[in-house]
């Protein structure tokens, strides 16, 4: 048995962020992680052999870079020089079913002109989309970085904005409603839907309307930000900070139950029987569907149990990891194009059908949406010279017609079909250029990370029922759980999955408040002279020159 100030169950990037802020405030934190390495969905591993750094799940950090944690360098991670981000250009390249293509660049006018190739009205609509979102982006950012109950809710903030009532409506629509209302060409609609689908949310679900604006606006501003060395570098920096401030991360320690004494969460017990007690608080990033079984019966109120029983864990993912000696090069009339973030997309009706099939458990044999990530185009040190790591992501169902146990026999054939589909647009990306391949079906993602229930790595659906004050349950969206002393963070809390760090920072604010510490005194920028840097992110570069090289086929960038 061991006593510390705070026990943290799970070492995903959000719970590590919470622990780091608490450590900054002087509390001794012990983080327990089930896996052999910390990081959760932000790990970088040598999945394809020594010397090949592969992001097992998340690669893009666009939203992470806007978090005050990095933007204001509240922990001094940027000043320490351990994090360097690259903003690739081109931002994205997408191939359509008819052989057409769309390339997005960091030049706003150039991207608008790309829309204009299909419709002059759509070029104007794109400019309008960016301007409209820029007006309200600070409102959404303020609401996102304010824990529920600690400031005005989003609806109130929007109601006070001159154009906020438009966005009160727009965010409650589906992404498809927004796209079809604002854009006329099927190419513009398909490209924007390809962008919006990157959070694995069915695009015709009410409450996804913001995805049609926020993702593309963020990419237009700063691209698909890539952390040099891989997502795991963020985890390394957080673990290093925590250890330097008296904390510790212990891996291979899966938590099996909460210790409840006198109506309060006093600590946790691991599957090996070890007990760890917390003098101040317990922070959990355990998926809420598992958390319910870790406390004695009667611990949770009816409304929380009902919310978790009806919790939609989200659409599962399917991944193909490749080691190659060329980057995927998409054929266009102007020549081959490669991009760190690329892919293929069907027409809008194909994507709507895809979302319907996935949400209703229907296996999708021919996938009309692919995300093809090749970070080695701008971060060549992830692989030996002349080699690339390529990740092909899509969505899929957890249960095959014969159950999930059929995936080991089916996943290789599914991967082959997807690669054949990709080669219709990138014909030079042939088998003789593939040096190694690993395929992960939804059960594989779940097996590698128990937080990814059914292989869904975005923490759950983000429709109306599971967004904002409803995530993970109405009344319990403020990170405090019904069990005193227990706090929840991670992808099942607002605003959800992806590498944002927002749930972790917000949870820290709540815990610090309850401990009698002014969170603003802890969550503040560090300035030169006291171990910190001036306001504003450092260590960021735009891969303009590399991006130009990346437009060519083949070789390492």
Order of alpha helices (4+ residues) and beta strands (2+ residues): beta-alpha-beta-beta-beta-alpha-alpha-beta-beta-beta-alpha-alpha-alpha-alpha-alpha-alpha-alpha-beta-alpha-beta-beta-beta-beta-alpha-alpha-beta-beta-alpha-beta-beta-alpha-beta-alpha-beta-alpha-alpha-beta-alpha
